[in-house]
Amino acid sequence: MSKKKDRAWFVCPTWGELVTRHYAGDAEAARALKTRPQVLARLRAGAPVAKATLLKLLRRLTAQHGLGVPAHRLVVDTRTR
């Protein structure tokens, strides 16, 4: 049986700036983006999260506020190569 691959974790360095432009705080953003405030706090702190979670939130933010940049360009892979 092959070894399970390490789960990749990703960050968005501009997350704090993007959310601050449109929402007063993490609680308000969590309601608008339909996620838990803890996830938004992790993103704001620069802590890595799963890629699917990050892309989902960036797509929701883009749909509501039109970021002008594709969501996948804002994602940074933290794995060491």
N, C-alpha and C positions, 0 to 999 in steps of 0.2 A: 504494500500500500504506500502510495506516495505521501510525502509530507505536505501538510496544508500550507498554502502560501500565507505569508504575513499580510495582515490587513493593511491596506494603504490608508493613510490619514492625510487630510488636506486642510489648508487654511486659506483665508481670503484676507490679504494684508490691508485692503481698503474697506473692510466690513464696517468698522466703527464710523468712518466718514460717510459711507453710503446711508447707513441707518440714521445717523444724527441729522442728516439733511431733511429727512422726511418724518421722523418720529421723535417725540420728546424723551422717551425712555424705552427700556427693554420690554416692559409690560405692555405698553401700547403697540409696539412693533410685533410682539408675540401674538396679540389678538389679531392684528391685521394680516400677519403672515401665517397664521394658523399653526403655531408651534409652541413649544414650552419656553418660558423665559430662561431656563437653565441653558438651553442650546444657544440662545442668543448671547448670553453672558460668556459662554465658552468662546464663541466666535469673536466677541469684542475683546476678550483677553488674549486672543491669538492662539488659543489652544486648538489643536487639530481635531477635526470631526470627520465622519465618513463622507466620502465624495458624493454619494447620492443625497445625503442630507443637505450638504452645502449647495449643490446644484439646484435642488428643489427650492431652497429658500431664495437663491439668486434669481431663479426663474419667476418666482412669485413677486419678488421685488421689482423685477423688470416689467412684468405684466401690469403692475399697479402704477409704476412711476417712470417707466421708459429710461433705463440707464444709458442707452446709446452704445453700449459695449456688450458683445456676446458674453453670456454667463461663464462659459468655459475659459475665457481669457482672464478672468479674475481669480481663478483657482490655482493655488500653488501646492505642488506635491512635496511633502516633508520627508519622504523616504530617503534614506542614504543609499547611494548607488555604489 
